[in-house]
Amino acid sequence: MLSPTETIRQFFAQVRSGLNPDAAHQFMAEQVLAHQMTAENETTVKRTPGNYADHVREMMDAYGAFQLEIQEIIAQENRVYVRWKQTGQHVGEVDGFAPTGRTVIEIASAVYRVEEGRIVEYWIQIDREGIRAQLQRNA
């Protein structure tokens, strides 16, 4: 069984990167609690490996074959913090903005809780305002 840190590294390399979204079932529990922060309002959604794979494909529809760079990873016991930078091209509609073909950069971070080699819960924050500003500037 992989360590929590290695589980998350492999999850990013294979699934979150868009390289192999369907490998999500190798790294995620059957049901994962995803705590998402949007304008200081926390929303919790239940994710399955299948709908997470669909979510990654939606990102690829919006940003093409994006690049994903882990900028920082810190682990303590079964929790792993990751900060990343995603760079893609605006090739699909995003939040009502028609595609421009221009570069869009997403900065985000999350803490993943890993049990028995699988992600069971995570807390994520994405600079959505930064993405919106780039989309407005590109429009």
Secondary structure, 3 states (H helix, E strand, C coil): CCCHHHHHHHHHHHHHCCCCHHHHHHHEEEEEEEEEEECCEEEEEEECHHHHHHHHHHHHHHHCCCEEEEEEEEEECCEEEEEEEEEEECCCCECCECCCCCEEEEEEEEEEEEECCEEEEEEEEECHHHHHHHHHHHC
